[in-house]
Amino acid sequence: MVKVIFNISKTNKIASYAIKLGRQSVLSQEKALLQIIKENEHFLIDIVTAQLLNGKDGEGEFLQAYRSENYAEMKRHLNPKGVTDLRLTGDFWDGFFVTANKFPIVINSKDDKRDELVKKYGQAIFFPSQEGKTFFLQHIEKELKEYYRSVYSATN
């Protein structure tokens, strides 16, 4: 005969946490998360520009090669990886910003070449890859934990 032991006190403690956190509205939790994202937008932008520096979009696809061999050769002097990185003067990358007022959050650029580059390379040039998203979540994990600790403490 197999004896099953179930520690009800631990289950009640978990249920207690869930009830206390449940008092915090989804809207206020979203607002707090969006604020944390805003405070770390430069890190998220760095993730996207690092992808571009490696010639990839947020879906992990390589950006199409430059049509002109002369231009490609000139770019190899700027980026020895020899990939399309959408950076020449830096204005496109410098124009990157994050809009985090609601979900989904949006990464975009204020640069005049934005529409032309999106038409040619697709909207995914602004997306963080799955690996990038994971890296970003690891980066903000401490702040998320602090937020939920404060919420739990306030409900005690």
C-alpha angles and dihedrals in degrees: 000000000000116000115211117203118197118187103217094184092064090047091052090050091053090046089050091053091049092050092049093048089045088064087066104084120238088237093056090047090051090048091053092047092049090051090052089050091050091051089053100039093119090058090051091049090050089055092054095045090048088056090050091048085059091049096250136120126217092274090059093251121137113245113245115271122258112271095219115069090202091054091045090052092050090049091052087065089056096040113023090197086077094221133132103263103164091234125117110126094012094238095116093051093040088055093060117123138165125232107202105164093116139354129312095047116217131219114197143149131243091207119122091236092059098100093044092050093046090050091051102037105021136243091285089082085082097046123097111230120245088261089050092051090051091049091050092050090051088051094054096036094100092053091047091051091048090052094051092045089054091048091050092046091050092053095051 
